[in-house]
Amino acid sequence: MVYFGKERRSMKNSIKLDKRSYEYELIDMRDISCDAILRHDTDESLLLAILCNINKNTLLKEVANKFKTKNNKDAERLLCKIIDIR
């Protein structure tokens, strides 16, 4: 599970319900290198990078550069994904 938030996460990494229990790894997005994410050339990595806690001006330049390398249909699809996560 990936946590996105301004405050440090305080949620548990497990859930216990009746006779079932679930455990999962919690990843704080602030602990991930967004530069490394931006190096991947996929729409999903770009969308994930937008959620990083980095300088938004730098990120917008990177997004603009990615758009320049895509054809119109791919750029439109990516923009729709960006709008959906807002």
C-alpha positions as CSV (number, residue, x, y, z in Angstrom):
1,M,0.0,0.0,0.0
2,V,1.3,3.4,-0.9
3,Y,0.6,6.3,1.4
4,F,0.2,9.9,0.1
5,G,-0.1,12.6,2.6
6,K,1.5,15.6,4.2
7,E,1.6,14.1,7.7
8,R,3.6,11.0,8.6
9,R,1.5,7.9,8.2
10,S,0.0,6.6,11.4
11,M,-2.0,3.7,10.0
12,K,-1.3,0.1,10.8
13,N,0.2,-2.4,8.4
14,S,-2.3,-5.1,9.2
15,I,-6.1,-5.7,9.6
16,K,-7.6,-8.3,11.8
17,L,-11.3,-9.2,11.1
18,D,-12.9,-12.2,12.8
19,K,-10.8,-15.2,11.9
20,R,-8.9,-13.4,9.1
21,S,-5.9,-11.2,9.2
22,Y,-4.2,-9.3,6.5
23,E,-0.7,-7.8,6.5
24,Y,0.8,-5.5,3.9
25,E,3.8,-3.3,3.4
26,L,3.2,0.5,3.8
27,I,5.3,2.7,1.6
28,D,5.4,6.4,2.3
29,M,5.6,8.2,-1.1
30,R,8.1,10.7,0.5
31,D,10.6,7.9,0.9
32,I,10.6,7.2,-2.9
33,S,12.9,9.0,-5.3
34,C,10.7,10.8,-7.7
35,D,13.6,11.4,-10.0
36,A,13.9,7.7,-10.5
37,I,10.2,7.4,-11.2
38,L,10.4,10.2,-13.8
39,R,13.2,8.3,-15.6
40,H,10.7,5.5,-16.6
41,D,8.9,6.2,-19.9
42,T,5.4,5.1,-19.0
43,D,2.2,7.0,-18.4
44,E,1.8,5.3,-15.0
45,S,5.2,6.4,-13.8
46,L,4.5,10.0,-14.8
47,L,1.1,9.9,-13.0
48,L,2.8,8.5,-9.9
49,A,5.5,11.2,-10.1
50,I,2.8,13.9,-10.1
51,L,1.9,12.7,-6.6
52,C,5.4,13.1,-5.3
53,N,6.4,15.8,-3.0
54,I,8.8,17.6,-5.3
55,N,9.1,21.0,-6.9
56,K,6.0,21.4,-9.0
57,N,7.7,23.7,-11.5
58,T,10.3,21.0,-12.2
59,L,7.6,18.4,-12.5
60,L,5.5,20.5,-14.9
61,K,8.5,21.0,-17.2
62,E,9.1,17.2,-17.2
63,V,5.4,16.6,-18.0
64,A,5.5,19.1,-20.8
65,N,8.6,17.4,-22.3
66,K,6.8,14.0,-22.1
67,F,3.9,15.4,-23.9
68,K,6.1,16.7,-26.7
69,T,7.3,13.1,-27.4
70,K,3.8,11.6,-27.6
71,N,1.4,11.6,-30.5
72,N,-1.8,13.5,-30.1
73,K,-3.9,10.5,-29.1
74,D,-1.4,9.3,-26.4
75,A,-1.1,12.9,-25.1
76,E,-4.9,13.2,-24.8
77,R,-5.1,9.8,-23.0
78,L,-2.4,10.9,-20.5
79,L,-4.0,14.2,-19.9
80,C,-7.3,12.5,-19.1
81,K,-5.5,10.3,-16.5
82,I,-3.9,13.3,-14.9
83,I,-7.3,15.0,-14.6
84,D,-8.8,11.9,-13.1
85,I,-6.3,11.8,-10.2
86,R,-7.0,15.4,-9.2
